[in-house]
Amino acid sequence: MAELWLVRHGETEWSLNGRHTGRTDIPLTPRGEQQAVLLGRRLMKKTFALVLSSPLRRAWETCRLSGHGPEAIPDDDLMEWNYGTYEGRTSADIRKEIPDWTIWSNGVPGGETADQVGARADRVIARSLAAGGDVALYGHGHILRVLAARWLGMAATAGRSFGLDTACLCKLGYERDTQVIRAWNESYDLLEVP
């Protein structure tokens, strides 16, 4: 049975600072570029029936630098959560106004709801299952966490339980006929990056 290989983009200036980066199209840092190349080492012998990537620069560049750019297809459903008026702000900053705020429980004004992000994740899963083999999905922290939750049949908000670092690899697959997480938040030799 096919596996979905989830790849979160490499480091950006905003991921370093904990700023919510939804639709702002920022580049990878030099370290993020190195991380993407190192991800390519892990993925170089793997073939995929389909490679999808968020069209946002940080995910697309991670895909390209890891060696899957030529076969990648941009997919808007893999774009990060639209953070609305909270774009570019940190959780700590938002909590000055709303003390118990989280993206998972309070949402964002002018952005997407968890259910809307979940609907996009469902479309990515359906497209992936129709590919007839393993699929690589290059995306962002929150959308990939939601995608994992939806793969398991959970509400989109269950993504809160799946921490996800930059430049990591996850695998969703099967145990017999049950959809499971096969690997999560693996960084392999990325610790070698200075």
N, C-alpha and C positions, 0 to 999 in steps of 0.2 A: 504494500500500500504506500501511496505517495507521502512524502514529508514536505512540510513547509519550513524553509530555512529563513528565519527572520534575522535581518542585519540592521542594527541601529547605526546611524551615521557616526562618523568620527567627531572628535572634540571641536567645538566652536567657542568663540569668545563668550557668548552668552551661556553656553552649557557650563563653562568654567565658573561663571558668576551666579549660576542658579536662576537666571532670568527666563521666564516663560517665552519660548521661541516657537510661535505657531507659524504664521504665514510670512513673517519677516524673512527675507531670502538672504541669509548671511553665509559667508564662506567658512570652510574648515580653517582651523589654525594650522600652522606648519606641523604641529604634533598630530592633529587630526588627519592630515594628509599621510603622515607616516603610519598612523594606525590603519588607515585604509589599505595601504600597500601590504602591511603585515596580515591583514584579514585575507588578502589575496593569496598569501602563502597557504592558508588553511583551506581555501576554496579552489585552488588551482586545478586539482584533479577531479573536481566534482562537475558533473554535467547536469543541467537543468532542462526540463521540458519547457519552462517559462521563467523569465526573469522580469519582475516588475519593480519599478522604483518610483518613489515620490519624485515629482519634477522639481522640487525645491533643491537649490544648489548643493546644500550640505549632504543630502542623501544621494543625489545624482552623482556628485563627485566621488563619494565613497564607493558607489557602484562602479564607476569608471576606473578609479585607481585600484580597485580590487580585481579588475580584469573582466568585469561583465558588462562594461559599457556598450560594446557593439551589439549585443543581443537584447539589451534592456529596452523595455517599453515603459514610457511614463504612464503613471496611473494616479489621477487626482485623488482617488479614494485612499491612497497611502499618505496623503499630506497630513501634517500634524494637526492636532486639535486647534480649531480657531478660538484663540483666547480672547477675542473681542477687545474690550477696553483694558484687559489685564496683560495684553501683549507687552513684552519687554520688562514687566515687573517681576519681582521676586515674591515668593510666598510670604516671607517675613514682612515685606512692605505691605502686601495686601492685608495681612493679619493685624496691622495697626488700625485698620478700619473695621475689619470683621475678624475678631479674635480667633474663632475656631474654623476659619476658612480652609477648605481644600477644594481642588478642582473636582474631586470625586463626589463631594456632598453638597457643595454650594453653587457649582456652575460658574458661568462668567456672563456679565452683561454684554450684550452685543456680539456674543460668540455662539458656539455650538453647545448643545446639551450632550450629556453622556450618551443618551439614546441615539442622537444623530450621528455621533462618532461610531457607535455600535452598528448602525445601519451601513455605514461605509465599510466597516470591518467585515460585515456579513457578505457584502458584494465581493470584496477581495477574496474571501474564503471560497465563495461559489466559483469565481473565475479560476482560482487555483485548483480546485478539485476537478474542474473540467479540462485541465491541461494534460492529463494522462501521464503524469510523472512528477518527480520532485520539482519544487518551485522555490526560487529565491525571491524574497521580498525585502527591498531596501526602504527603510522608513525612519521613523522618529519614536522617541520614548513613549509618549502616551498612546499614540495610535497602535503601536505594536503590543503594548500592554492590554489594550482593549481587545485587539485581535486574538490574543491568547485566551482571554476570558471567554470570548464568544466561541472560539474553537472548542472550549470545554463545556459549552452550553450554559455558561453563567451570564449574569447581567453585565453590561459594559462596565459598571462601577466596580466590579470585582477585580478589574485591572489594578486597583490600588494595592493589591497584595503581591504584585509581580514587579519588584524593583528591577531597573534596567539601566546599566551603565552605557556610556558612549562606546562605540566601536566594539560591540559585543555580538555574539552569535547565539541564537536560540533555535531549537528544532521542535516543531509540533508534528506529531505522528500518531501512531496507533499502537495499542496493546491489544492484540487480537482484533476485535472490531470496535474497540472503544477509543475515542479520540483522547490523547494524552499529551503531556509535555515530555518530550524525550530528552531535552537538554535546555538549560536556561542560563542566560547571562554569562556565557563562557567567553573569556578573553584570551585564552591560550597564551601565546608568547608576547602579548601586547605589553606586558610589564617591562619588556626590554627597551621600550621607547623612552628616551631620556626626557 
